[in-house]
Amino acid sequence: FRNAAESFLRTPHHSKNSPTLLLKKSKGFTLIEILVVVGILGLLVTAFISLINPTLQIQKSRDARRKSDLRQIQSALELFRADCGQYPDDVSFVLSSPLTSSTCPGFTGPTVVYMQSVPKNPNGTNYYYDRTSTNTYGLATCIENANDVGEGVVTNASCPPSNKSYGVYNP
């Protein structure tokens, strides 16, 4: 009896549908399966990156800041004009920090601060300010997103060819 049991344990006794036989056949993935999965993942990552386009999002963010800065400067200029009767001249406005009533010609009374500090463009330069007369002015900047359209966006020769000009003017 002992010899019969040892021989039974040493000889494989599987049927065609035995789980042991199935496990031995499927130990890993084939090269084709791996290549297909990597290809699909590559397509999904490429599609995701093209949808969010980080460079374009950064440009839009800087452009939004530029537009917001110009609207804040415009508000300060209107308050300045209400008190002083005119807009600040080019040099005093660009160089003054803060924009106060002390630059008003003939202004008497306590000093009023219209803008604590005149914001600078995200690239570090000043915004363009041009006072054409005591009652008119223009504020402008170059925006990076060439596909931007809307109020205040115009093509301008003073901006690089890939950019557009954005401006606000006295109401």
Solvent accessible surface area in square Angstrom, and as a share of the most:
residue,aa,sasa,rsa
1,F,215,0.90
2,R,185,0.68
3,N,119,0.61
4,A,65,0.51
5,A,44,0.34
6,E,69,0.31
7,S,55,0.35
8,F,120,0.50
9,L,143,0.71
10,R,175,0.64
11,T,69,0.40
12,P,102,0.64
13,H,114,0.51
14,H,91,0.41
15,S,74,0.48
16,K,173,0.73
17,N,130,0.67
18,S,16,0.10
19,P,98,0.62
20,T,64,0.37
21,L,63,0.31
22,L,105,0.52
23,L,128,0.64
24,K,124,0.52
25,K,159,0.67
26,S,82,0.53
27,K,168,0.71
28,G,61,0.59
29,F,165,0.69
30,T,78,0.45
31,L,126,0.63
32,I,124,0.63
33,E,84,0.38
34,I,83,0.42
35,L,107,0.53
36,V,82,0.47
37,V,85,0.49
38,V,89,0.51
39,G,37,0.36
40,I,93,0.47
41,L,99,0.49
42,G,38,0.37
43,L,131,0.65
44,L,112,0.56
45,V,85,0.49
46,T,89,0.52
47,A,51,0.40
48,F,124,0.52
49,I,94,0.48
50,S,79,0.51
51,L,145,0.72
52,I,78,0.40
53,N,62,0.32
54,P,70,0.44
55,T,88,0.51
56,L,48,0.24
57,Q,90,0.40
58,I,91,0.46
59,Q,46,0.20
60,K,90,0.38
61,S,71,0.46
62,R,87,0.32
63,D,4,0.02
64,A,58,0.45
65,R,121,0.44
66,R,7,0.03
67,K,38,0.16
68,S,41,0.26
69,D,12,0.06
70,L,0,0.00
71,R,124,0.45
72,Q,99,0.44
73,I,1,0.00
74,Q,38,0.17
75,S,66,0.42
76,A,3,0.03
77,L,0,0.00
78,E,50,0.22
79,L,105,0.52
80,F,1,0.01
81,R,88,0.32
82,A,86,0.66
83,D,69,0.36
84,C,24,0.14
85,G,52,0.50
86,Q,43,0.19
87,Y,3,0.01
88,P,4,0.03
89,D,65,0.34
90,D,55,0.29
91,V,102,0.59
92,S,35,0.23
93,F,4,0.02
94,V,45,0.26
95,L,132,0.66
96,S,21,0.13
97,S,75,0.49
98,P,45,0.28
99,L,1,0.00
100,T,14,0.08
101,S,1,0.01
102,S,84,0.54
103,T,57,0.33
104,C,11,0.07
105,P,90,0.56
106,G,78,0.75
107,F,64,0.26
108,T,119,0.69
109,G,55,0.53
110,P,115,0.72
111,T,86,0.50
112,V,57,0.32
113,V,78,0.45
114,Y,26,0.10
115,M,23,0.10
116,Q,132,0.59
117,S,65,0.42
118,V,30,0.17
119,P,28,0.17
120,K,103,0.44
121,N,12,0.06
122,P,38,0.24
123,N,100,0.51
124,G,51,0.49
125,T,74,0.43
126,N,64,0.33
127,Y,13,0.05
128,Y,122,0.47
129,Y,18,0.07
130,D,77,0.40
131,R,62,0.23
132,T,99,0.58
133,S,55,0.35
134,T,60,0.35
135,N,70,0.36
136,T,55,0.32
137,Y,6,0.02
138,G,12,0.11
139,L,1,0.00
140,A,21,0.16
141,T,1,0.00
142,C,21,0.12
143,I,0,0.00
144,E,38,0.17
145,N,13,0.07
146,A,48,0.37
147,N,123,0.63
148,D,26,0.14
149,V,120,0.69
150,G,48,0.46
151,E,166,0.75
152,G,25,0.24
153,V,22,0.13
154,V,79,0.46
155,T,119,0.69
156,N,56,0.29
157,A,109,0.84
158,S,81,0.52
159,C,11,0.06
160,P,71,0.45
161,P,146,0.92
162,S,76,0.49
163,N,32,0.16
164,K,43,0.18
165,S,4,0.03
166,Y,15,0.06
167,G,6,0.05
168,V,18,0.11
169,Y,132,0.50
170,N,36,0.19
171,P,135,0.85
